[in-house]
Amino acid sequence: MRLSHWRASAPSKDAAGPKVAAVVDPLLSALGAEPDPHAWVVWDEEPGIKHTILVPTDAGLVSCFVRVNVSGEGPRASAKLVRWSRVQIGELAMETSGSHRLLSCQIEGHVIQAADEAADRVAAFALEIFAAMDGRPRPEPPAAPRRRSAASRAGMTGKAAAPTAGTAAGRRTSGSGR
């Protein structure tokens, strides 16, 4: 997914607001990321406080660590570019049960877990990382998923739509795995 989509679906409005973008975007650009890059955001236990943005570039993987509210200073971010030969990634594991898919992957120490459609997005991101590490052309990222309104989801199920189990407000698809 593009960074703009992550910002639009952030679990906390402060986590990806304009003040945070003003600190993060110059860092990503300086380390070789394109404008509105394909990225993965690892939301911390409290996304309104801190999170990590992973961005694949031609030179390597950018890890941008964001602290949203540093007292007296506002948002703060630091980033590093990890060369592809040094990126640490675990296996990409998927389990299925009926029509449900569960996926787990570890990238630079961040455990990313997801289910169903979110699992497909994690798999696409991990496969992009694998391709870059192998020196192969990176595949084009899939288009961002369309967000359906709660009313349209309720119409499909006949009752009020609830967030997906295991996700905060139906949007959190990664984290520490707890």
C-alpha positions in Angstrom: 0.0 0.0 0.0 1.1 3.5 -0.6 2.1 5.7 2.4 -0.9 8.0 1.7 -3.3 5.1 2.2 -1.6 4.2 5.5 -2.0 7.8 6.6 -5.7 7.8 5.6 -6.4 4.6 7.6 -4.2 5.3 10.6 -5.7 4.0 13.9 -5.1 7.4 15.5 -5.5 10.7 13.7 -2.3 12.1 15.4 -0.2 9.1 14.2 -0.2 10.2 10.6 -1.2 13.8 10.6 0.4 16.7 8.8 2.8 17.4 11.6 4.1 13.9 11.4 4.3 13.9 7.6 6.3 17.2 7.7 8.9 15.3 9.8 8.8 11.9 8.0 8.6 12.9 4.3 12.0 14.7 4.2 13.7 11.8 5.8 12.3 9.2 3.4 13.1 11.4 0.4 16.7 12.0 1.6 17.2 8.2 1.9 15.9 7.5 -1.7 12.2 6.9 -1.3 9.9 8.2 -4.1 7.1 10.6 -3.2 4.2 8.6 -1.7 6.2 5.3 -1.6 5.0 1.8 -1.3 5.4 1.1 2.4 4.4 -1.0 5.3 3.6 0.6 8.7 4.1 -1.4 11.8 1.8 0.2 14.3 3.1 0.0 17.9 0.8 -1.1 20.8 -0.2 2.6 21.0 0.0 4.0 17.5 -0.7 7.5 18.7 2.7 7.4 20.4 5.0 5.5 18.1 5.2 3.4 14.9 7.7 2.2 12.3 7.5 2.8 8.5 9.3 0.3 6.2 10.0 1.5 2.7 11.8 -0.5 0.0 14.0 1.6 -2.2 16.5 0.8 -4.9 19.4 1.0 -2.5 17.8 -0.9 0.4 15.1 -0.9 3.0 14.4 2.3 4.8 13.3 1.9 8.4 11.8 5.1 9.8 11.0 5.2 13.5 8.4 7.8 14.4 7.5 9.1 17.8 4.3 11.1 17.5 4.3 13.3 20.6 7.7 14.2 22.1 6.9 16.5 24.9 7.9 20.1 24.2 9.1 19.2 20.6 6.2 17.7 18.7 6.8 14.7 16.4 10.3 13.2 16.0 11.5 10.7 13.4 14.8 8.9 12.7 15.5 6.7 9.8 18.2 4.3 8.5 18.8 2.7 5.1 19.7 -1.0 5.4 21.4 -2.3 2.3 19.7 -5.2 0.7 22.5 -7.6 1.6 22.0 -6.7 5.3 18.2 -6.8 5.6 17.0 -9.4 8.0 13.8 -11.2 7.1 12.3 -14.4 8.3 10.3 -16.8 6.3 6.9 -15.9 4.9 4.5 -18.4 6.6 0.8 -18.8 5.6 -1.9 -21.1 7.1 -5.3 -21.6 5.6 -8.5 -22.9 7.1 -11.5 -22.9 4.8 -11.5 -19.6 3.1 -9.4 -17.9 5.8 -5.7 -17.2 5.5 -3.3 -16.3 8.3 0.1 -15.0 7.5 3.2 -14.2 9.6 6.5 -12.7 8.5 9.4 -11.0 10.4 11.1 -8.0 8.7 14.0 -6.3 10.5 12.8 -7.5 13.9 9.2 -6.5 13.3 6.7 -9.4 13.4 3.9 -8.7 10.9 0.8 -10.8 11.2 -2.4 -10.5 9.2 -5.5 -12.4 8.1 -7.4 -12.8 4.8 -7.2 -9.6 2.5 -4.6 -8.0 4.8 -2.5 -11.2 4.5 -2.5 -10.8 0.8 -1.1 -7.3 1.2 1.6 -8.5 3.7 2.6 -11.3 1.2 2.9 -8.8 -1.6 5.1 -6.5 0.5 7.3 -9.4 1.7 7.6 -10.8 -1.9 8.8 -7.3 -3.0 11.4 -7.4 -0.2 12.5 -10.9 -1.3 12.8 -9.8 -4.9 14.9 -6.8 -4.0 17.2 -8.8 -1.8 17.7 -11.3 -4.6 18.5 -8.5 -7.1 15.4 -9.2 -9.2 13.1 -6.4 -10.4 10.6 -5.6 -7.6 7.0 -6.4 -8.6 4.6 -3.5 -8.9 2.7 -3.1 -5.6 -1.0 -4.0 -5.7 -3.5 -1.2 -5.7 -4.7 -0.1 -2.3 -7.9 -1.8 -1.2 -11.1 0.2 -1.5 -12.7 1.0 1.8 -16.3 0.1 2.1 -18.7 1.9 4.4 -20.1 0.2 7.4 -23.5 0.4 5.9 -22.5 -1.5 2.7 -20.8 -4.2 4.9 -23.9 -4.4 7.0 -26.0 -4.9 3.9 -23.9 -7.9 2.9 -24.2 -9.6 6.3 -27.7 -8.5 7.4 -26.4 -6.9 10.6 -24.1 -4.2 11.8 -20.5 -4.7 10.6 -18.0 -5.2 13.3 -14.2 -4.7 13.1 -12.2 -7.9 12.3 -11.3 -9.9 15.3 -7.8 -9.3 16.4 -7.5 -5.9 14.8 -8.0 -2.5 16.5 -10.9 -0.8 14.7 -10.5 -3.3 11.9 -7.4 -1.5 10.5 -4.5 -2.8 12.6 -2.8 -5.6 10.7 0.6 -5.7 12.1 2.4 -5.2 15.4 4.3 -7.1 18.0 2.2 -10.3 17.6 0.8 -10.2 21.1 
